[in-house]
Amino acid sequence: MTGADWSLDALRRCRAAAPSTPLAVMDLGRLAVKTCSLAAYLSLGVVEHDEDGPGAIVAEAARVLAPGGTLVLSVPY
């Protein structure tokens, strides 16, 4: 598991809560992850914050998920 966010402040809070979890600064619309390389992708309360809408983030999740991979996506509304 790797945590990703564009915000260093958010990643610092994650580091404090889970010191052994790998973290990376990434744009969720352009992940530095190989195509079809993830078994699962979890996004909680994130896609609704993209000013261009959720399309790029969802498309990027589809790109990095391996065939048969699991996408867990939630929005607060």
PDB file with one MODEL, atoms N, CA, C and O in Angstrom:
MODEL        1
ATOM      1  N   MET A   1       0.847  -1.168   0.000  1.00  0.00           N
ATOM      2  CA  MET A   1       0.000   0.000   0.000  1.00  0.00           C
ATOM      3  C   MET A   1       0.898   1.239   0.000  1.00  0.00           C
ATOM      4  O   MET A   1       1.914   1.287   0.694  1.00  0.00           O
ATOM      5  N   THR A   2       0.509   2.224  -0.781  1.00  0.00           N
ATOM      6  CA  THR A   2       1.186   3.517  -0.817  1.00  0.00           C
ATOM      7  C   THR A   2       0.134   4.612  -0.739  1.00  0.00           C
ATOM      8  O   THR A   2      -0.877   4.556  -1.440  1.00  0.00           O
ATOM      9  N   GLY A   3       0.363   5.589   0.095  1.00  0.00           N
ATOM     10  CA  GLY A   3      -0.525   6.741   0.174  1.00  0.00           C
ATOM     11  C   GLY A   3      -0.031   7.825  -0.762  1.00  0.00           C
ATOM     12  O   GLY A   3       1.172   8.067  -0.854  1.00  0.00           O
ATOM     13  N   ALA A   4      -0.947   8.480  -1.456  1.00  0.00           N
ATOM     14  CA  ALA A   4      -0.570   9.542  -2.392  1.00  0.00           C
ATOM     15  C   ALA A   4      -1.460  10.757  -2.196  1.00  0.00           C
ATOM     16  O   ALA A   4      -2.664  10.632  -1.972  1.00  0.00           O
ATOM     17  N   ASP A   5      -0.855  11.927  -2.282  1.00  0.00           N
ATOM     18  CA  ASP A   5      -1.594  13.180  -2.199  1.00  0.00           C
ATOM     19  C   ASP A   5      -0.728  14.251  -2.829  1.00  0.00           C
ATOM     20  O   ASP A   5       0.489  14.088  -2.912  1.00  0.00           O
ATOM     21  N   TRP A   6      -1.324  15.334  -3.270  1.00  0.00           N
ATOM     22  CA  TRP A   6      -0.557  16.460  -3.804  1.00  0.00           C
ATOM     23  C   TRP A   6      -0.114  17.396  -2.697  1.00  0.00           C
ATOM     24  O   TRP A   6       0.747  18.250  -2.911  1.00  0.00           O
ATOM     25  N   SER A   7      -0.696  17.243  -1.509  1.00  0.00           N
ATOM     26  CA  SER A   7      -0.441  18.141  -0.386  1.00  0.00           C
ATOM     27  C   SER A   7       0.596  17.569   0.580  1.00  0.00           C
ATOM     28  O   SER A   7       0.392  16.503   1.160  1.00  0.00           O
ATOM     29  N   LEU A   8       1.703  18.282   0.746  1.00  0.00           N
ATOM     30  CA  LEU A   8       2.705  17.857   1.724  1.00  0.00           C
ATOM     31  C   LEU A   8       2.142  17.873   3.138  1.00  0.00           C
ATOM     32  O   LEU A   8       2.494  17.016   3.948  1.00  0.00           O
ATOM     33  N   ASP A   9       1.279  18.828   3.449  1.00  0.00           N
ATOM     34  CA  ASP A   9       0.671  18.872   4.781  1.00  0.00           C
ATOM     35  C   ASP A   9      -0.161  17.625   5.047  1.00  0.00           C
ATOM     36  O   ASP A   9      -0.100  17.057   6.137  1.00  0.00           O
ATOM     37  N   ALA A  10      -0.936  17.200   4.059  1.00  0.00           N
ATOM     38  CA  ALA A  10      -1.740  15.982   4.219  1.00  0.00           C
ATOM     39  C   ALA A  10      -0.840  14.770   4.424  1.00  0.00           C
ATOM     40  O   ALA A  10      -1.128  13.912   5.258  1.00  0.00           O
ATOM     41  N   LEU A  11       0.243  14.701   3.666  1.00  0.00           N
ATOM     42  CA  LEU A  11       1.159  13.569   3.801  1.00  0.00           C
ATOM     43  C   LEU A  11       1.877  13.591   5.149  1.00  0.00           C
ATOM     44  O   LEU A  11       2.169  12.531   5.703  1.00  0.00           O
ATOM     45  N   ARG A  12       2.163  14.752   5.677  1.00  0.00           N
ATOM     46  CA  ARG A  12       2.767  14.842   7.017  1.00  0.00           C
ATOM     47  C   ARG A  12       1.810  14.295   8.079  1.00  0.00           C
ATOM     48  O   ARG A  12       2.233  13.607   9.009  1.00  0.00           O
ATOM     49  N   ARG A  13       0.526  14.603   7.935  1.00  0.00           N
ATOM     50  CA  ARG A  13      -0.465  14.060   8.883  1.00  0.00           C
ATOM     51  C   ARG A  13      -0.550  12.541   8.750  1.00  0.00           C
ATOM     52  O   ARG A  13      -0.673  11.831   9.748  1.00  0.00           O
ATOM     53  N   CYS A  14      -0.485  12.052   7.522  1.00  0.00           N
ATOM     54  CA  CYS A  14      -0.487  10.602   7.302  1.00  0.00           C
ATOM     55  C   CYS A  14       0.738   9.963   7.939  1.00  0.00           C
ATOM     56  O   CYS A  14       0.635   8.922   8.589  1.00  0.00           O
ATOM     57  N   ARG A  15       1.895  10.584   7.752  1.00  0.00           N
ATOM     58  CA  ARG A  15       3.140  10.059   8.323  1.00  0.00           C
ATOM     59  C   ARG A  15       3.033   9.957   9.843  1.00  0.00           C
ATOM     60  O   ARG A  15       3.504   8.985  10.433  1.00  0.00           O
ATOM     61  N   ALA A  16       2.421  10.947  10.474  1.00  0.00           N
ATOM     62  CA  ALA A  16       2.263  10.919  11.927  1.00  0.00           C
ATOM     63  C   ALA A  16       1.346   9.779  12.366  1.00  0.00           C
ATOM     64  O   ALA A  16       1.576   9.157  13.402  1.00  0.00           O
ATOM     65  N   ALA A  17       0.311   9.508  11.579  1.00  0.00           N
ATOM     66  CA  ALA A  17      -0.659   8.462  11.929  1.00  0.00           C
ATOM     67  C   ALA A  17      -0.184   7.062  11.562  1.00  0.00           C
ATOM     68  O   ALA A  17      -0.526   6.091  12.235  1.00  0.00           O
ATOM     69  N   ALA A  18       0.603   6.958  10.496  1.00  0.00           N
ATOM     70  CA  ALA A  18       1.043   5.646  10.002  1.00  0.00           C
ATOM     71  C   ALA A  18       2.499   5.745   9.544  1.00  0.00           C
ATOM     72  O   ALA A  18       2.764   5.800   8.343  1.00  0.00           O
ATOM     73  N   PRO A  19       3.442   5.767  10.484  1.00  0.00           N
ATOM     74  CA  PRO A  19       4.841   6.038  10.156  1.00  0.00           C
ATOM     75  C   PRO A  19       5.487   5.061   9.178  1.00  0.00           C
ATOM     76  O   PRO A  19       6.431   5.435   8.483  1.00  0.00           O
ATOM     77  N   SER A  20       5.013   3.835   9.106  1.00  0.00           N
ATOM     78  CA  SER A  20       5.665   2.855   8.228  1.00  0.00           C
ATOM     79  C   SER A  20       5.033   2.759   6.838  1.00  0.00           C
ATOM     80  O   SER A  20       5.523   2.007   5.995  1.00  0.00           O
ATOM     81  N   THR A  21       3.965   3.501   6.585  1.00  0.00           N
ATOM     82  CA  THR A  21       3.297   3.448   5.281  1.00  0.00           C
ATOM     83  C   THR A  21       4.051   4.303   4.265  1.00  0.00           C
ATOM     84  O   THR A  21       4.327   5.473   4.530  1.00  0.00           O
ATOM     85  N   PRO A  22       4.387   3.734   3.102  1.00  0.00           N
ATOM     86  CA  PRO A  22       5.033   4.540   2.056  1.00  0.00           C
ATOM     87  C   PRO A  22       4.089   5.641   1.575  1.00  0.00           C
ATOM     88  O   PRO A  22       2.898   5.403   1.376  1.00  0.00           O
ATOM     89  N   LEU A  23       4.624   6.836   1.394  1.00  0.00           N
ATOM     90  CA  LEU A  23       3.839   7.986   0.949  1.00  0.00           C
ATOM     91  C   LEU A  23       4.538   8.653  -0.224  1.00  0.00           C
ATOM     92  O   LEU A  23       5.764   8.608  -0.336  1.00  0.00           O
ATOM     93  N   ALA A  24       3.746   9.276  -1.103  1.00  0.00           N
ATOM     94  CA  ALA A  24       4.318   9.952  -2.266  1.00  0.00           C
ATOM     95  C   ALA A  24       3.464  11.147  -2.651  1.00  0.00           C
ATOM     96  O   ALA A  24       2.237  11.105  -2.564  1.00  0.00           O
ATOM     97  N   VAL A  25       4.129  12.213  -3.078  1.00  0.00           N
ATOM     98  CA  VAL A  25       3.431  13.369  -3.633  1.00  0.00           C
ATOM     99  C   VAL A  25       3.119  13.039  -5.083  1.00  0.00           C
ATOM    100  O   VAL A  25       4.027  12.793  -5.877  1.00  0.00           O
ATOM    101  N   MET A  26       1.831  13.031  -5.432  1.00  0.00           N
ATOM    102  CA  MET A  26       1.414  12.716  -6.799  1.00  0.00           C
ATOM    103  C   MET A  26       0.164  13.494  -7.154  1.00  0.00           C
ATOM    104  O   MET A  26      -0.646  13.832  -6.291  1.00  0.00           O
ATOM    105  N   ASP A  27       0.024  13.770  -8.434  1.00  0.00           N
ATOM    106  CA  ASP A  27      -1.204  14.317  -9.007  1.00  0.00           C
ATOM    107  C   ASP A  27      -2.082  13.116  -9.333  1.00  0.00           C
ATOM    108  O   ASP A  27      -1.683  12.266 -10.129  1.00  0.00           O
ATOM    109  N   LEU A  28      -3.256  13.027  -8.743  1.00  0.00           N
ATOM    110  CA  LEU A  28      -4.103  11.851  -8.940  1.00  0.00           C
ATOM    111  C   LEU A  28      -4.622  11.714 -10.362  1.00  0.00           C
ATOM    112  O   LEU A  28      -5.144  10.661 -10.727  1.00  0.00           O
ATOM    113  N   GLY A  29      -4.491  12.744 -11.158  1.00  0.00           N
ATOM    114  CA  GLY A  29      -4.855  12.658 -12.571  1.00  0.00           C
ATOM    115  C   GLY A  29      -3.708  12.201 -13.456  1.00  0.00           C
ATOM    116  O   GLY A  29      -3.903  11.926 -14.640  1.00  0.00           O
ATOM    117  N   ARG A  30      -2.500  12.118 -12.880  1.00  0.00           N
ATOM    118  CA  ARG A  30      -1.303  11.673 -13.608  1.00  0.00           C
ATOM    119  C   ARG A  30      -0.388  10.938 -12.631  1.00  0.00           C
ATOM    120  O   ARG A  30       0.645  11.463 -12.215  1.00  0.00           O
ATOM    121  N   LEU A  31      -0.776   9.731 -12.276  1.00  0.00           N
ATOM    122  CA  LEU A  31      -0.026   8.964 -11.286  1.00  0.00           C
ATOM    123  C   LEU A  31       1.301   8.455 -11.847  1.00  0.00           C
ATOM    124  O   LEU A  31       1.389   8.063 -13.011  1.00  0.00           O
ATOM    125  N   ALA A  32       2.313   8.467 -11.012  1.00  0.00           N
ATOM    126  CA  ALA A  32       3.618   7.912 -11.378  1.00  0.00           C
ATOM    127  C   ALA A  32       3.611   6.422 -11.047  1.00  0.00           C
ATOM    128  O   ALA A  32       4.390   5.942 -10.224  1.00  0.00           O
ATOM    129  N   VAL A  33       2.703   5.707 -11.718  1.00  0.00           N
ATOM    130  CA  VAL A  33       2.487   4.282 -11.478  1.00  0.00           C
ATOM    131  C   VAL A  33       2.335   3.605 -12.835  1.00  0.00           C
ATOM    132  O   VAL A  33       1.726   4.160 -13.749  1.00  0.00           O
ATOM    133  N   LYS A  34       2.894   2.399 -12.962  1.00  0.00           N
ATOM    134  CA  LYS A  34       2.804   1.675 -14.229  1.00  0.00           C
ATOM    135  C   LYS A  34       1.363   1.277 -14.551  1.00  0.00           C
ATOM    136  O   LYS A  34       0.567   1.004 -13.652  1.00  0.00           O
ATOM    137  N   THR A  35       1.048   1.250 -15.817  1.00  0.00           N
ATOM    138  CA  THR A  35      -0.263   0.811 -16.297  1.00  0.00           C
ATOM    139  C   THR A  35      -0.519  -0.631 -15.860  1.00  0.00           C
ATOM    140  O   THR A  35       0.374  -1.476 -15.925  1.00  0.00           O
ATOM    141  N   CYS A  36      -1.729  -0.896 -15.423  1.00  0.00           N
ATOM    142  CA  CYS A  36      -2.185  -2.237 -15.012  1.00  0.00           C
ATOM    143  C   CYS A  36      -1.335  -2.835 -13.894  1.00  0.00           C
ATOM    144  O   CYS A  36      -1.114  -4.046 -13.869  1.00  0.00           O
ATOM    145  N   SER A  37      -0.858  -2.002 -12.970  1.00  0.00           N
ATOM    146  CA  SER A  37       0.064  -2.502 -11.946  1.00  0.00           C
ATOM    147  C   SER A  37      -0.536  -2.633 -10.544  1.00  0.00           C
ATOM    148  O   SER A  37       0.106  -3.192  -9.655  1.00  0.00           O
ATOM    149  N   LEU A  38      -1.744  -2.132 -10.334  1.00  0.00           N
ATOM    150  CA  LEU A  38      -2.319  -2.165  -8.990  1.00  0.00           C
ATOM    151  C   LEU A  38      -3.467  -3.157  -8.885  1.00  0.00           C
ATOM    152  O   LEU A  38      -4.311  -3.247  -9.777  1.00  0.00           O
ATOM    153  N   ALA A  39      -3.488  -3.895  -7.792  1.00  0.00           N
ATOM    154  CA  ALA A  39      -4.595  -4.817  -7.535  1.00  0.00           C
ATOM    155  C   ALA A  39      -5.818  -4.076  -7.009  1.00  0.00           C
ATOM    156  O   ALA A  39      -6.950  -4.525  -7.192  1.00  0.00           O
ATOM    157  N   ALA A  40      -5.588  -2.945  -6.356  1.00  0.00           N
ATOM    158  CA  ALA A  40      -6.700  -2.174  -5.792  1.00  0.00           C
ATOM    159  C   ALA A  40      -6.345  -0.692  -5.770  1.00  0.00           C
ATOM    160  O   ALA A  40      -5.175  -0.314  -5.704  1.00  0.00           O
ATOM    161  N   TYR A  41      -7.392   0.142  -5.826  1.00  0.00           N
ATOM    162  CA  TYR A  41      -7.252   1.595  -5.792  1.00  0.00           C
ATOM    163  C   TYR A  41      -8.352   2.110  -4.883  1.00  0.00           C
ATOM    164  O   TYR A  41      -9.533   1.872  -5.136  1.00  0.00           O
ATOM    165  N   LEU A  42      -7.975   2.804  -3.839  1.00  0.00           N
ATOM    166  CA  LEU A  42      -8.921   3.312  -2.846  1.00  0.00           C
ATOM    167  C   LEU A  42      -8.871   4.834  -2.843  1.00  0.00           C
ATOM    168  O   LEU A  42      -7.804   5.424  -2.673  1.00  0.00           O
ATOM    169  N   SER A  43     -10.023   5.467  -3.031  1.00  0.00           N
ATOM    170  CA  SER A  43     -10.108   6.929  -3.050  1.00  0.00           C
ATOM    171  C   SER A  43     -11.335   7.345  -2.244  1.00  0.00           C
ATOM    172  O   SER A  43     -12.470   7.075  -2.636  1.00  0.00           O
ATOM    173  N   LEU A  44     -11.094   7.999  -1.123  1.00  0.00           N
ATOM    174  CA  LEU A  44     -12.192   8.380  -0.233  1.00  0.00           C
ATOM    175  C   LEU A  44     -12.281   9.895  -0.135  1.00  0.00           C
ATOM    176  O   LEU A  44     -11.390  10.543   0.414  1.00  0.00           O
ATOM    177  N   GLY A  45     -13.354  10.452  -0.665  1.00  0.00           N
ATOM    178  CA  GLY A  45     -13.595  11.880  -0.553  1.00  0.00           C
ATOM    179  C   GLY A  45     -12.573  12.743  -1.265  1.00  0.00           C
ATOM    180  O   GLY A  45     -12.170  13.784  -0.747  1.00  0.00           O
ATOM    181  N   VAL A  46     -12.145  12.317  -2.462  1.00  0.00           N
ATOM    182  CA  VAL A  46     -11.106  13.043  -3.192  1.00  0.00           C
ATOM    183  C   VAL A  46     -11.602  13.595  -4.522  1.00  0.00           C
ATOM    184  O   VAL A  46     -11.397  14.775  -4.807  1.00  0.00           O
ATOM    185  N   VAL A  47     -12.246  12.776  -5.337  1.00  0.00           N
ATOM    186  CA  VAL A  47     -12.539  13.159  -6.727  1.00  0.00           C
ATOM    187  C   VAL A  47     -13.413  14.401  -6.849  1.00  0.00           C
ATOM    188  O   VAL A  47     -13.340  15.104  -7.857  1.00  0.00           O
ATOM    189  N   GLU A  48     -14.227  14.680  -5.860  1.00  0.00           N
ATOM    190  CA  GLU A  48     -15.114  15.842  -5.950  1.00  0.00           C
ATOM    191  C   GLU A  48     -14.357  17.164  -5.802  1.00  0.00           C
ATOM    192  O   GLU A  48     -14.925  18.230  -6.038  1.00  0.00           O
ATOM    193  N   HIS A  49     -13.098  17.104  -5.418  1.00  0.00           N
ATOM    194  CA  HIS A  49     -12.306  18.325  -5.244  1.00  0.00           C
ATOM    195  C   HIS A  49     -11.566  18.757  -6.502  1.00  0.00           C
ATOM    196  O   HIS A  49     -11.013  19.856  -6.533  1.00  0.00           O
ATOM    197  N   ASP A  50     -11.540  17.932  -7.534  1.00  0.00           N
ATOM    198  CA  ASP A  50     -10.837  18.301  -8.769  1.00  0.00           C
ATOM    199  C   ASP A  50     -11.653  19.354  -9.513  1.00  0.00           C
ATOM    200  O   ASP A  50     -12.827  19.133  -9.810  1.00  0.00           O
ATOM    201  N   GLU A  51     -11.048  20.480  -9.811  1.00  0.00           N
ATOM    202  CA  GLU A  51     -11.777  21.594 -10.443  1.00  0.00           C
ATOM    203  C   GLU A  51     -12.295  21.250 -11.832  1.00  0.00           C
ATOM    204  O   GLU A  51     -13.229  21.891 -12.314  1.00  0.00           O
ATOM    205  N   ASP A  52     -11.705  20.245 -12.488  1.00  0.00           N
ATOM    206  CA  ASP A  52     -12.159  19.827 -13.815  1.00  0.00           C
ATOM    207  C   ASP A  52     -13.152  18.673 -13.752  1.00  0.00           C
ATOM    208  O   ASP A  52     -13.557  18.153 -14.792  1.00  0.00           O
ATOM    209  N   GLY A  53     -13.546  18.267 -12.557  1.00  0.00           N
ATOM    210  CA  GLY A  53     -14.455  17.148 -12.397  1.00  0.00           C
ATOM    211  C   GLY A  53     -13.684  15.854 -12.194  1.00  0.00           C
ATOM    212  O   GLY A  53     -12.454  15.851 -12.262  1.00  0.00           O
ATOM    213  N   PRO A  54     -14.384  14.762 -11.947  1.00  0.00           N
ATOM    214  CA  PRO A  54     -13.730  13.506 -11.587  1.00  0.00           C
ATOM    215  C   PRO A  54     -13.164  12.701 -12.754  1.00  0.00           C
ATOM    216  O   PRO A  54     -12.482  11.701 -12.535  1.00  0.00           O
ATOM    217  N   GLY A  55     -13.434  13.117 -13.982  1.00  0.00           N
ATOM    218  CA  GLY A  55     -13.076  12.299 -15.142  1.00  0.00           C
ATOM    219  C   GLY A  55     -11.626  11.874 -15.218  1.00  0.00           C
ATOM    220  O   GLY A  55     -11.347  10.692 -15.420  1.00  0.00           O
ATOM    221  N   ALA A  56     -10.691  12.803 -15.062  1.00  0.00           N
ATOM    222  CA  ALA A  56      -9.267  12.466 -15.190  1.00  0.00           C
ATOM    223  C   ALA A  56      -8.811  11.526 -14.081  1.00  0.00           C
ATOM    224  O   ALA A  56      -8.017  10.617 -14.322  1.00  0.00           O
ATOM    225  N   ILE A  57      -9.305  11.739 -12.880  1.00  0.00           N
ATOM    226  CA  ILE A  57      -8.904  10.878 -11.762  1.00  0.00           C
ATOM    227  C   ILE A  57      -9.451   9.467 -11.943  1.00  0.00           C
ATOM    228  O   ILE A  57      -8.737   8.491 -11.710  1.00  0.00           O
ATOM    229  N   VAL A  58     -10.705   9.351 -12.356  1.00  0.00           N
ATOM    230  CA  VAL A  58     -11.301   8.026 -12.574  1.00  0.00           C
ATOM    231  C   VAL A  58     -10.617   7.321 -13.745  1.00  0.00           C
ATOM    232  O   VAL A  58     -10.360   6.119 -13.674  1.00  0.00           O
ATOM    233  N   ALA A  59     -10.319   8.052 -14.820  1.00  0.00           N
ATOM    234  CA  ALA A  59      -9.616   7.457 -15.961  1.00  0.00           C
ATOM    235  C   ALA A  59      -8.226   6.978 -15.552  1.00  0.00           C
ATOM    236  O   ALA A  59      -7.775   5.925 -16.004  1.00  0.00           O
ATOM    237  N   GLU A  60      -7.558   7.731 -14.715  1.00  0.00           N
ATOM    238  CA  GLU A  60      -6.224   7.336 -14.258  1.00  0.00           C
ATOM    239  C   GLU A  60      -6.306   6.112 -13.358  1.00  0.00           C
ATOM    240  O   GLU A  60      -5.439   5.241 -13.424  1.00  0.00           O
ATOM    241  N   ALA A  61      -7.322   6.031 -12.526  1.00  0.00           N
ATOM    242  CA  ALA A  61      -7.524   4.837 -11.704  1.00  0.00           C
ATOM    243  C   ALA A  61      -7.726   3.618 -12.597  1.00  0.00           C
ATOM    244  O   ALA A  61      -7.170   2.553 -12.329  1.00  0.00           O
ATOM    245  N   ALA A  62      -8.512   3.766 -13.650  1.00  0.00           N
ATOM    246  CA  ALA A  62      -8.735   2.655 -14.586  1.00  0.00           C
ATOM    247  C   ALA A  62      -7.434   2.252 -15.273  1.00  0.00           C
ATOM    248  O   ALA A  62      -7.201   1.067 -15.509  1.00  0.00           O
ATOM    249  N   ARG A  63      -6.592   3.220 -15.593  1.00  0.00           N
ATOM    250  CA  ARG A  63      -5.322   2.923 -16.268  1.00  0.00           C
ATOM    251  C   ARG A  63      -4.384   2.107 -15.383  1.00  0.00           C
ATOM    252  O   ARG A  63      -3.753   1.164 -15.859  1.00  0.00           O
ATOM    253  N   VAL A  64      -4.286   2.458 -14.106  1.00  0.00           N
ATOM    254  CA  VAL A  64      -3.306   1.799 -13.241  1.00  0.00           C
ATOM    255  C   VAL A  64      -3.806   0.490 -12.639  1.00  0.00           C
ATOM    256  O   VAL A  64      -3.007  -0.306 -12.146  1.00  0.00           O
ATOM    257  N   LEU A  65      -5.115   0.256 -12.674  1.00  0.00           N
ATOM    258  CA  LEU A  65      -5.646  -1.000 -12.131  1.00  0.00           C
ATOM    259  C   LEU A  65      -5.346  -2.172 -13.055  1.00  0.00           C
ATOM    260  O   LEU A  65      -5.508  -2.079 -14.272  1.00  0.00           O
ATOM    261  N   ALA A  66      -4.912  -3.263 -12.464  1.00  0.00           N
ATOM    262  CA  ALA A  66      -4.711  -4.500 -13.212  1.00  0.00           C
ATOM    263  C   ALA A  66      -6.071  -5.065 -13.611  1.00  0.00           C
ATOM    264  O   ALA A  66      -7.074  -4.762 -12.963  1.00  0.00           O
ATOM    265  N   PRO A  67      -6.125  -5.876 -14.662  1.00  0.00           N
ATOM    266  CA  PRO A  67      -7.392  -6.518 -15.028  1.00  0.00           C
ATOM    267  C   PRO A  67      -7.975  -7.262 -13.824  1.00  0.00           C
ATOM    268  O   PRO A  67      -7.278  -8.027 -13.156  1.00  0.00           O
ATOM    269  N   GLY A  68      -9.242  -7.029 -13.563  1.00  0.00           N
ATOM    270  CA  GLY A  68      -9.900  -7.643 -12.413  1.00  0.00           C
ATOM    271  C   GLY A  68      -9.630  -6.923 -11.102  1.00  0.00           C
ATOM    272  O   GLY A  68     -10.074  -7.371 -10.045  1.00  0.00           O
ATOM    273  N   GLY A  69      -8.897  -5.799 -11.162  1.00  0.00           N
ATOM    274  CA  GLY A  69      -8.580  -5.035  -9.956  1.00  0.00           C
ATOM    275  C   GLY A  69      -9.824  -4.406  -9.348  1.00  0.00           C
ATOM    276  O   GLY A  69     -10.869  -4.321  -9.992  1.00  0.00           O
ATOM    277  N   THR A  70      -9.702  -3.974  -8.119  1.00  0.00           N
ATOM    278  CA  THR A  70     -10.820  -3.405  -7.367  1.00  0.00           C
ATOM    279  C   THR A  70     -10.665  -1.896  -7.231  1.00  0.00           C
ATOM    280  O   THR A  70      -9.614  -1.404  -6.821  1.00  0.00           O
ATOM    281  N   LEU A  71     -11.720  -1.170  -7.578  1.00  0.00           N
ATOM    282  CA  LEU A  71     -11.772   0.276  -7.386  1.00  0.00           C
ATOM    283  C   LEU A  71     -12.775   0.571  -6.282  1.00  0.00           C
ATOM    284  O   LEU A  71     -13.940   0.185  -6.381  1.00  0.00           O
ATOM    285  N   VAL A  72     -12.334   1.248  -5.238  1.00  0.00           N
ATOM    286  CA  VAL A  72     -13.218   1.707  -4.170  1.00  0.00           C
ATOM    287  C   VAL A  72     -13.169   3.229  -4.214  1.00  0.00           C
ATOM    288  O   VAL A  72     -12.130   3.839  -3.963  1.00  0.00           O
ATOM    289  N   LEU A  73     -14.302   3.825  -4.535  1.00  0.00           N
ATOM    290  CA  LEU A  73     -14.387   5.267  -4.727  1.00  0.00           C
ATOM    291  C   LEU A  73     -15.606   5.772  -3.970  1.00  0.00           C
ATOM    292  O   LEU A  73     -16.709   5.253  -4.142  1.00  0.00           O
ATOM    293  N   SER A  74     -15.407   6.783  -3.133  1.00  0.00           N
ATOM    294  CA  SER A  74     -16.558   7.351  -2.430  1.00  0.00           C
ATOM    295  C   SER A  74     -16.497   8.869  -2.497  1.00  0.00           C
ATOM    296  O   SER A  74     -15.427   9.470  -2.593  1.00  0.00           O
ATOM    297  N   VAL A  75     -17.671   9.463  -2.444  1.00  0.00           N
ATOM    298  CA  VAL A  75     -17.806  10.914  -2.368  1.00  0.00           C
ATOM    299  C   VAL A  75     -18.786  11.208  -1.235  1.00  0.00           C
ATOM    300  O   VAL A  75     -19.645  10.380  -0.933  1.00  0.00           O
ATOM    301  N   PRO A  76     -18.668  12.372  -0.609  1.00  0.00           N
ATOM    302  CA  PRO A  76     -19.505  12.643   0.557  1.00  0.00           C
ATOM    303  C   PRO A  76     -20.930  13.071   0.231  1.00  0.00           C
ATOM    304  O   PRO A  76     -21.692  13.392   1.143  1.00  0.00           O
ATOM    305  N   TYR A  77     -21.303  13.085  -1.021  1.00  0.00           N
ATOM    306  CA  TYR A  77     -22.659  13.490  -1.379  1.00  0.00           C
ATOM    307  C   TYR A  77     -23.172  12.660  -2.521  1.00  0.00           C
ATOM    308  O   TYR A  77     -24.303  12.855  -2.967  1.00  0.00           O
TER     309      TYR A  77
ENDMDL
END
